[in-house]
Amino acid sequence: MRPDLHAKLTEWRRHLHANPELSLQEKQTAAFVAEKLTEMGIPFVAGVGGHGLVATISRGASENSVGLRADMDALPITELTGLAHASRNPGVMHACGHDGHTVSLLGAAALLLEDRSWSGTVHLVFQPAEEGYGGAPSMIADGLFERFPMARIFGFHNWPGIAAGTVAVHDGVVMASGGRVTLTIDGHPGHAGMPHLTRDPLVAAGHLIVALQTIVSRDLDPLDTAVLSLCTIEGGTAANQIAGQVVIRGTLRNHRPAVRDSIVASLERISAGIAAALGVTITPEFTTGPQPVINTPAEAAMARQAVERAGLPLRRDVAPSMAGEDFAFYLQHRPGAFVWVGNGALREGAELHGPKYDFNDDILPAASRWMAEIAKTALAAN
């Protein structure tokens, strides 16, 4: 990549990092992307599935087509990096690198425009609301694949802990299915000095949190993989009153539907037992998220070819992650592959979703090159 293009992409990435927007609120981010596409002379359609955009580059007589996807939303996390380009939006930050994904796709567009060697159609999918708010299914429901025909679709995620610019390509499972868990505990409120007249949902919550940790460790086959993380707890409004209700929220992640069903059954059984023992009511609710991200074999092979053609280091020995990705929804409709591009050494607090995280601008050339190369590889293979 030319140094001037890398410098421009770095400037764009830091602008987006400083101006993050939450899922479903990416209006200014989408406007920034639209502005850069217009400057490059690339036609696009805005408002696809919310704040999503789809840009199209076509060349030559080939009718072959491919999709490249990047996500645009940020997270409700307070940034602690202290960087000059740190978030200016209090309580919101690009803690997962979607700013870098968006700019890498713009970089791939620039590289594809400069390269006259390919023929076909490349659709650039700039997706909103990846962080659990239905961005991918919204774009699909808005006719993504009908309005912008593509035979295959590809994407990437930056990955702290993998050497900067190294690309990891998985055969099969890449990331886990995701689901939200909500546990509502209803008791009987009352005076903190007369607990015998109450049914304390906070005590029940303590027992429930501890007991649920036994599901993965004791109910699940050790050869299977799952994570049940309880991440928030809300209850009570006064220090001298036993609350009437406590709500616990978290996530459930796994690589196989049968594992999810087993965990849900255990969670319901444990909830019912603790409710009966402590005289409260526990209502578990589950919201199913994306299925596991599973690369299709032919497209994983193409992804590896693109790594080699881009002159980047390749790894095939990286284990799948228990994080989720709604790229899985696209793979339910089209074959494709999702790869990881190394973000560099893992630092405490700078993990994905960490308050000290920042996308590594040094990998913008690698990510952009891989996306351009996978587009050309897929078009040539159709």
C-alpha positions as CSV (number, residue, x, y, z in Angstrom):
1,M,0.0,0.0,0.0
2,R,1.2,3.5,-0.8
3,P,2.4,5.5,2.2
4,D,0.0,8.3,1.4
5,L,-3.0,5.9,1.3
6,H,-2.0,4.4,4.6
7,A,-1.7,7.9,6.1
8,K,-5.2,8.8,4.8
9,L,-6.7,5.6,6.2
10,T,-5.1,6.2,9.6
11,E,-6.6,9.7,9.6
12,W,-10.0,8.3,8.8
13,R,-9.8,5.5,11.4
14,R,-8.8,7.9,14.1
15,H,-11.6,10.2,13.2
16,L,-14.1,7.4,13.6
17,H,-12.5,6.3,16.8
18,A,-12.9,9.8,18.3
19,N,-16.6,9.9,17.2
20,P,-18.1,6.5,18.0
21,E,-21.8,5.7,17.8
22,L,-23.7,3.0,19.5
23,S,-25.7,0.3,17.6
24,L,-28.7,1.6,15.8
25,Q,-27.3,5.2,16.1
26,E,-24.6,5.1,13.4
27,K,-25.9,8.1,11.5
28,Q,-22.8,10.2,11.4
29,T,-20.6,7.1,10.8
30,A,-22.7,6.2,7.8
31,A,-22.5,9.8,6.6
32,F,-18.7,9.7,6.9
33,V,-18.5,6.4,4.9
34,A,-20.8,7.9,2.3
35,E,-18.6,11.0,2.0
36,K,-15.5,8.9,1.4
37,L,-17.2,6.7,-1.1
38,T,-18.4,9.8,-3.0
39,E,-14.9,11.2,-3.0
40,M,-13.7,7.9,-4.6
41,G,-16.5,7.9,-7.1
42,I,-18.1,4.7,-5.9
43,P,-21.9,4.5,-6.1
44,F,-23.7,3.3,-3.0
45,V,-27.2,2.8,-1.5
46,A,-27.7,4.1,2.0
47,G,-30.3,3.2,4.6
48,V,-30.1,-0.6,4.0
49,G,-31.3,-2.3,7.2
50,G,-31.1,0.9,9.2
51,H,-27.9,2.9,8.8
52,G,-26.3,0.3,6.6
53,L,-24.7,1.2,3.2
54,V,-23.9,-1.0,0.3
55,A,-21.4,0.3,-2.3
56,T,-20.7,-1.4,-5.6
57,I,-17.6,-1.6,-7.8
58,S,-18.1,-3.3,-11.2
59,R,-15.5,-3.8,-13.9
60,G,-15.3,-5.9,-17.1
61,A,-17.7,-8.3,-18.7
62,S,-17.8,-10.9,-16.0
63,E,-21.1,-11.5,-14.2
64,N,-19.4,-13.0,-11.2
65,S,-20.0,-11.2,-7.8
66,V,-18.8,-11.2,-4.3
67,G,-19.6,-9.4,-1.0
68,L,-17.2,-7.9,1.5
69,R,-18.6,-6.8,4.9
70,A,-17.4,-4.5,7.7
71,D,-19.3,-3.4,10.8
72,M,-19.6,0.2,12.0
73,D,-21.0,0.3,15.6
74,A,-19.3,1.0,18.9
75,L,-19.9,-0.1,22.5
76,P,-21.3,1.5,25.7
77,I,-17.8,1.4,27.4
78,T,-15.9,4.4,28.8
79,E,-12.5,4.7,27.1
80,L,-9.3,4.8,29.3
81,T,-6.6,4.9,26.6
82,G,-5.6,8.5,27.1
83,L,-4.9,8.8,23.3
84,A,-5.2,12.0,21.4
85,H,-7.9,10.4,19.3
86,A,-9.8,8.9,22.2
87,S,-13.6,9.0,22.2
88,R,-15.2,12.4,22.5
89,N,-18.6,10.7,23.2
90,P,-18.7,10.0,26.9
91,G,-19.4,6.4,27.8
92,V,-19.1,5.2,24.2
93,M,-16.0,3.8,22.5
94,H,-14.8,1.7,19.6
95,A,-13.6,-1.1,22.0
96,C,-13.9,-3.8,19.4
97,G,-12.2,-2.2,16.4
98,H,-15.2,-1.7,14.1
99,D,-13.7,1.7,13.2
100,G,-10.7,-0.2,11.8
101,H,-12.9,-2.7,10.0
102,T,-14.9,0.1,8.3
103,V,-11.8,1.9,7.2
104,S,-10.1,-1.3,6.0
105,L,-13.0,-1.9,3.7
106,L,-12.7,1.7,2.4
107,G,-9.0,0.9,1.9
108,A,-9.9,-2.3,0.0
109,A,-12.2,-0.2,-2.2
110,A,-9.3,2.1,-3.0
111,L,-7.0,-0.8,-3.9
112,L,-9.6,-2.4,-6.1
113,L,-10.2,0.9,-8.0
114,E,-6.4,1.1,-8.7
115,D,-6.2,-2.6,-9.8
116,R,-7.2,-3.2,-13.4
117,S,-6.6,-6.9,-13.3
118,W,-10.0,-8.1,-12.2
119,S,-13.5,-8.4,-13.7
120,G,-16.9,-8.7,-12.0
121,T,-18.8,-7.0,-9.2
122,V,-17.8,-6.3,-5.7
123,H,-20.4,-5.2,-3.2
124,L,-19.0,-3.4,-0.1
125,V,-21.4,-4.0,2.8
126,F,-21.0,-1.5,5.7
127,Q,-23.2,-3.0,8.4
128,P,-24.7,-1.3,11.5
129,A,-25.6,-2.8,14.8
130,E,-23.4,-5.8,15.0
131,E,-23.1,-5.7,18.8
132,G,-26.2,-7.8,19.5
133,Y,-28.8,-5.5,17.9
134,G,-29.6,-7.4,14.7
135,G,-27.6,-5.5,12.0
136,A,-27.0,-8.5,9.8
137,P,-30.5,-9.9,9.8
138,S,-31.9,-6.3,9.3
139,M,-29.8,-5.9,6.2
140,I,-30.8,-9.4,4.9
141,A,-34.5,-8.6,5.6
142,D,-34.1,-5.4,3.6
143,G,-33.2,-7.4,0.6
144,L,-29.4,-7.4,0.8
145,F,-28.9,-10.5,-1.3
146,E,-31.7,-9.8,-3.7
147,R,-30.8,-6.1,-4.3
148,F,-27.1,-6.7,-4.4
149,P,-26.6,-10.3,-5.8
150,M,-23.4,-11.9,-4.5
151,A,-22.3,-15.5,-4.8
152,R,-20.1,-15.4,-1.7
153,I,-19.4,-13.1,1.2
154,F,-16.3,-12.5,3.3
155,G,-15.3,-10.5,6.3
156,F,-12.7,-10.2,9.0
157,H,-12.2,-9.2,12.7
158,N,-9.0,-7.8,14.1
159,W,-7.6,-10.0,16.8
160,P,-5.3,-8.9,19.7
161,G,-2.9,-11.6,20.7
162,I,-2.0,-12.6,17.1
163,A,1.0,-10.9,15.5
164,A,0.2,-7.7,13.7
165,G,-0.8,-8.4,10.1
166,T,-0.9,-12.1,10.4
167,V,-4.1,-13.7,9.1
168,A,-5.7,-16.6,10.9
169,V,-8.0,-18.8,8.7
170,H,-10.1,-21.5,10.4
171,D,-11.4,-24.7,8.8
172,G,-14.9,-24.9,10.1
173,V,-16.0,-23.2,13.3
174,V,-14.6,-19.7,13.8
175,M,-16.8,-18.2,16.5
176,A,-19.6,-19.3,18.8
177,S,-23.4,-18.9,18.7
178,G,-24.6,-16.2,21.0
179,G,-27.7,-15.8,23.2
180,R,-28.9,-13.5,25.9
181,V,-30.0,-14.7,29.3
182,T,-32.3,-12.8,31.7
183,L,-33.1,-14.1,35.1
184,T,-35.8,-12.2,37.0
185,I,-36.1,-13.0,40.7
186,D,-39.3,-11.8,42.4
187,G,-39.5,-11.9,46.2
188,H,-41.4,-9.9,48.8
189,P,-39.9,-6.5,49.8
190,G,-39.7,-5.2,53.3
191,H,-37.8,-3.5,56.2
192,A,-34.1,-4.5,56.3
193,G,-34.4,-4.9,60.1
194,M,-37.3,-7.4,59.8
195,P,-36.1,-9.9,57.1
196,H,-38.4,-12.6,58.4
197,L,-41.3,-10.7,56.9
198,T,-39.7,-10.7,53.5
199,R,-38.6,-13.1,50.8
200,D,-35.2,-11.7,49.8
201,P,-34.4,-11.9,46.0
202,L,-30.9,-10.7,46.6
203,V,-30.0,-13.7,48.7
204,A,-31.6,-15.9,46.0
205,A,-29.5,-14.1,43.4
206,G,-26.3,-15.0,45.3
207,H,-27.2,-18.7,45.5
208,L,-28.3,-18.6,41.8
209,I,-25.1,-17.1,40.5
210,V,-22.9,-19.6,42.4
211,A,-25.1,-22.6,41.4
212,L,-25.2,-21.7,37.7
213,Q,-21.4,-21.9,37.6
214,T,-21.7,-25.7,38.0
215,I,-23.5,-26.1,34.7
216,V,-20.5,-25.9,32.4
217,S,-18.2,-27.5,35.0
218,R,-20.5,-30.4,36.0
219,D,-23.4,-30.8,33.6
220,L,-21.6,-30.5,30.3
221,D,-19.4,-33.1,28.6
222,P,-15.8,-31.9,29.1
223,L,-15.2,-32.5,25.4
224,D,-17.9,-29.9,24.5
225,T,-17.4,-26.1,24.7
226,A,-19.6,-23.5,26.2
227,V,-19.6,-20.3,28.3
228,L,-22.3,-19.0,30.5
229,S,-21.4,-15.5,31.8
230,L,-23.6,-13.5,34.1
231,C,-22.6,-9.9,33.6
232,T,-25.0,-7.5,35.2
233,I,-27.2,-7.5,38.4
234,E,-29.8,-4.9,39.3
235,G,-31.9,-4.7,42.4
236,G,-32.9,-2.5,45.3
237,T,-33.2,1.2,45.7
238,A,-32.6,1.8,49.4
239,A,-29.9,0.5,51.8
240,N,-32.4,-0.2,54.5
241,Q,-35.0,-2.1,52.4
242,I,-34.9,-5.6,51.2
243,A,-35.7,-5.4,47.5
244,G,-38.7,-6.9,45.8
245,Q,-37.0,-7.8,42.6
246,V,-33.5,-8.6,41.2
247,V,-32.7,-9.0,37.5
248,I,-29.5,-10.8,36.3
249,R,-28.4,-10.6,32.7
250,G,-25.7,-12.4,30.8
251,T,-24.8,-14.4,27.7
252,L,-24.7,-18.0,26.7
253,R,-22.2,-19.1,24.0
254,N,-21.5,-22.5,22.5
255,H,-20.5,-24.2,19.2
256,R,-23.4,-26.8,18.9
257,P,-27.2,-26.4,19.3
258,A,-27.5,-29.5,21.4
259,V,-25.1,-28.0,23.9
260,R,-27.2,-24.9,24.2
261,D,-30.4,-27.0,24.7
262,S,-28.6,-28.9,27.5
263,I,-27.5,-25.7,29.3
264,V,-30.9,-24.1,29.0
265,A,-32.5,-27.2,30.6
266,S,-30.0,-27.1,33.5
267,L,-30.5,-23.4,34.0
268,E,-34.2,-23.9,34.2
269,R,-33.9,-26.8,36.6
270,I,-31.5,-24.9,38.9
271,S,-33.6,-21.8,38.9
272,A,-36.7,-23.8,39.9
273,G,-34.9,-25.5,42.7
274,I,-33.5,-22.3,44.2
275,A,-36.9,-20.6,43.8
276,A,-38.6,-23.4,45.7
277,A,-35.9,-23.5,48.4
278,L,-36.0,-19.8,49.2
279,G,-39.6,-19.0,48.5
280,V,-39.1,-16.7,45.6
281,T,-40.1,-16.8,41.9
282,I,-37.3,-17.0,39.3
283,T,-38.3,-16.5,35.6
284,P,-35.5,-17.3,33.1
285,E,-35.7,-15.9,29.6
286,F,-33.6,-16.7,26.6
287,T,-33.0,-14.7,23.4
288,T,-31.3,-16.6,20.7
289,G,-28.5,-14.8,18.8
290,P,-26.5,-15.8,15.8
291,Q,-25.5,-19.3,15.1
292,P,-21.8,-20.2,15.2
293,V,-19.7,-18.7,12.4
294,I,-18.6,-21.7,10.3
295,N,-16.4,-21.1,7.3
296,T,-17.5,-23.1,4.2
297,P,-14.6,-25.3,2.9
298,A,-14.2,-23.8,-0.5
299,E,-14.3,-20.3,0.8
300,A,-11.8,-21.0,3.6
301,A,-9.4,-22.3,0.9
302,M,-10.0,-19.1,-1.1
303,A,-9.3,-17.0,2.1
304,R,-6.0,-18.8,2.5
305,Q,-5.1,-18.2,-1.2
306,A,-5.9,-14.5,-0.7
307,V,-3.5,-14.4,2.3
308,E,-0.7,-15.8,0.2
309,R,-1.4,-13.6,-2.8
310,A,-1.4,-10.5,-0.4
311,G,2.0,-11.6,0.9
312,L,0.8,-11.9,4.5
313,P,1.7,-14.4,7.2
314,L,-0.9,-17.2,7.5
315,R,-1.9,-19.2,10.6
316,R,-4.1,-22.2,10.6
317,D,-3.5,-23.4,14.2
318,V,-5.6,-20.8,16.1
319,A,-8.5,-22.2,18.1
320,P,-12.0,-20.9,17.6
321,S,-13.3,-18.2,19.9
322,M,-16.4,-18.2,22.3
323,A,-17.2,-14.7,21.2
324,G,-20.1,-14.3,18.8
325,E,-20.4,-12.6,15.5
326,D,-23.6,-11.8,13.5
327,F,-21.6,-12.5,10.3
328,A,-23.1,-16.0,10.9
329,F,-26.4,-14.8,9.6
330,Y,-24.9,-14.1,6.2
331,L,-23.4,-17.6,6.1
332,Q,-26.9,-19.0,6.5
333,H,-27.7,-17.5,3.0
334,R,-24.4,-17.6,1.2
335,P,-21.1,-19.5,1.4
336,G,-18.2,-17.5,2.8
337,A,-15.4,-17.2,5.3
338,F,-14.6,-15.0,8.2
339,V,-10.9,-14.5,9.1
340,W,-8.9,-12.8,11.9
341,V,-6.2,-10.3,11.2
342,G,-3.7,-10.0,14.1
343,N,-3.8,-6.7,16.0
344,G,-0.5,-7.3,17.7
345,A,0.5,-8.2,21.3
346,L,-2.2,-8.6,23.9
347,R,-2.1,-6.0,26.6
348,E,-4.0,-5.9,29.9
349,G,-7.1,-3.9,29.6
350,A,-6.6,-3.6,25.8
351,E,-8.4,-6.9,25.0
352,L,-11.5,-6.8,22.7
353,H,-14.2,-4.9,24.6
354,G,-11.5,-3.6,27.0
355,P,-11.4,0.1,28.1
356,K,-7.8,0.5,26.9
357,Y,-8.3,-1.2,23.5
358,D,-7.3,0.5,20.3
359,F,-7.3,-0.8,16.7
360,N,-3.7,-1.0,15.4
361,D,-3.3,1.4,12.5
362,D,-0.2,-0.5,11.4
363,I,-2.5,-3.4,10.2
364,L,-4.7,-1.2,7.9
365,P,-2.6,-2.1,4.8
366,A,-2.7,-5.8,5.6
367,A,-6.4,-5.9,6.3
368,S,-7.2,-3.8,3.2
369,R,-4.9,-5.9,1.0
370,W,-6.5,-9.2,2.2
371,M,-10.0,-7.9,1.5
372,A,-9.1,-6.7,-2.0
373,E,-7.3,-10.0,-2.7
374,I,-10.2,-12.2,-1.4
375,A,-12.6,-10.3,-3.7
376,K,-10.3,-10.9,-6.7
377,T,-9.8,-14.6,-5.7
378,A,-13.5,-15.2,-5.3
379,L,-14.4,-13.5,-8.6
380,A,-11.8,-15.6,-10.4
381,A,-13.1,-18.8,-8.9
382,N,-16.7,-18.4,-9.7
